[in-house]
Amino acid sequence: MAILPIRLLGDPILREKGRRLTLDQLRSVSIQRLIDNMIETMRDAHGVGLAAQLALLPARQRGCLLGIALLAGTGGSLVDSLLGALVQERRRCLRCGALAERARHSCGGATRRIGGLPGVDNDTVNLLATGAGALFAWLLGAFCYDASALNRPMRIRAAGASGHAG
């Protein structure tokens, strides 16, 4: 694999329109090698990836999207913690007394439910928390839905103003 040059904001190639690939083209050795090289380049740069379209957005829009991502991620994490503490099934091993998440503990002993809702395991909690994070992102996105408004000054009318010239 090869490390590719990283294109930065202002590079003209980032303004070029991509071309659609057929499924056969996408499966081709050359495109798969390009994908592998891009992943290797991202890892070499300790990056997480960034779409060029996002980098080209005005700073206020990028800030709004970053805020949505941070708030939605934090909200999903909070829901995960709350559900894990309040709803997730908790079990205790009858053989060694250790807390467990499954009907059989790693020591081989059977477990007994001591709290939480039956059948609500960590996977269920994670699924619900991920859904909550996505819902938070959708709601925050709906709140900021008119991205073009982020580039205009906010107009605030005085209470009771009708907006009509008198």
Residue pairs with C-beta under 8 A, 6 or more apart in sequence:
1 33
1 36
1 37
1 40
2 37
2 40
3 37
3 40
3 41
3 44
4 37
4 38
4 41
6 41
6 45
7 13
7 14
7 52
9 55
9 56
14 52
14 55
14 56
15 56
21 31
25 31
42 48
42 49
54 62
54 65
55 62
57 65
58 150
58 151
60 150
60 151
61 147
61 150
61 151
64 144
64 147
64 150
67 140
68 137
68 140
68 141
68 144
69 137
71 136
71 140
72 133
72 134
72 136
72 137
72 140
73 133
75 132
75 133
75 136
76 129
76 130
76 132
76 133
76 134
76 136
77 129
77 133
79 128
79 129
79 132
79 133
80 125
80 126
80 129
83 120
83 125
83 128
83 129
84 122
84 125
86 116
87 116
87 117
87 120
87 125
88 116
88 117
88 120
88 121
88 122
88 124
88 125
89 101
89 113
89 115
89 116
89 117
89 118
89 119
89 120
89 121
90 99
90 101
90 113
90 114
90 115
90 116
91 99
91 100
91 101
91 102
91 103
91 105
91 111
91 112
91 113
91 114
92 98
92 99
92 100
92 111
92 112
92 114
93 99
93 100
93 105
93 107
93 109
93 110
93 111
94 109
94 110
94 111
94 112
95 105
95 107
95 108
95 109
95 110
96 105
96 107
96 109
98 105
98 107
100 106
100 111
101 121
101 122
102 111
102 121
103 110
103 111
104 110
104 111
105 111
144 150
157 163
